Amino acid sequence: MKKTAVSLLAALAFALPACAGIMSDLLCLSGLKSPEQPPDAAMRADAGLELAPMLDDYLITDAVFQTTKEKAHVSFAKVPNCAGGGNCEDTQYFAMFRTDSGAVYGANLYNIANYGIFKSGQKDIYFDGPGNPVYTVKLMVEDTDNTDRQIITVTRNGRQVFGMTITQILAARDRRARRVSLDRQYMVFLSHGITQDANHELVISPSKSMLTFLPAQKTDEYIMINANALSEKATAIPQLGGWKLAVKDGRLLMTK
């Protein structure tokens, strides 16, 4: 049976705004980070991960386009909640846009999906503020079973300024991940709290945060953890094969 276009986008992961607040009193950020490349090699679990540089770092991808004023980086987010009824799997994923000045925008993939006569959608975003040109974001689905034929496009005044396949954008996102070897190798992301409202609009909660462990070989299996609930006392995470997580001195510690 043919999968729906947006269900297949379960491989899309997630993200959110940069350096915008306090995370459960564990760290406080100010200013904007430079988009340095995270290390490629998997880190030892006992070495821990420094949290501050991770926060929303996966938003600063090298999938970019130029607005009239600055660059916008393209990534993806998955929110943990459903909204407005319907198939939850169809509505949990967002195309994410983070400008160099730190503004973050989201477009629900279900709402912007376009495939044949079955679905038509888009979202208009003023990346440079009201009174400036409007940008129209669409997900063009040519083949529901092939992420190389599912393309995010951004147009301005009828001219395309960005177009990249889901596969390419996923690769750009994954290059921002921290990698760690536990029961298997994971890509690890840290984001501010994100949910969706009843209209499938993105809601960002700077005072909250979320850790996501994404198996490197099974990228549709999200393990989402409330980072605010972590403390110096190790907490067992059953989905991580018995590994425990703790936070101490601004670092995420992983122990067996």
MOUR-V866860 format. One record per backbone hydrogen bond with DSSP energy under -1.0 kcal/mol. CO is the residue of the C=O (numbers start at 0). NH is the residue of the N-H. If there is no record, write none. Layout:
co/nh
CO/NH
CO/NH
This chain:
co/nh
3/7
5/8
6/9
7/10
8/11
20/28
22/25
26/22
33/35
42/180
43/46
44/47
48/251
50/53
50/54
53/56
55/58
56/59
58/60
62/73
64/71
69/66
70/99
71/64
72/97
74/95
76/93
86/89
87/90
91/78
92/108
93/76
94/106
95/74
96/104
97/72
98/101
102/98
104/96
106/94
107/111
111/138
113/140
114/117
114/118
118/114
122/136
124/126
124/134
125/128
128/131
134/124
135/154
136/122
137/152
138/113
139/150
142/145
145/148
146/166
148/141
149/165
150/139
151/163
152/137
153/160
153/161
154/135
155/158
158/155
161/153
163/151
164/168
165/169
166/170
167/171
168/172
169/173
170/174
172/175
173/176
177/187
178/42
179/185
183/181
184/215
185/179
186/213
187/177
188/211
189/55
190/209
192/204
194/202
196/199
200/196
202/194
204/192
204/207
207/192
208/226
209/190
210/224
211/188
212/222
213/186
214/217
217/220
222/212
224/210
225/228
226/229
230/246
234/244
236/239
237/240
242/236
243/254
244/234
245/252
247/250
249/50
250/247
251/48
252/245
254/243
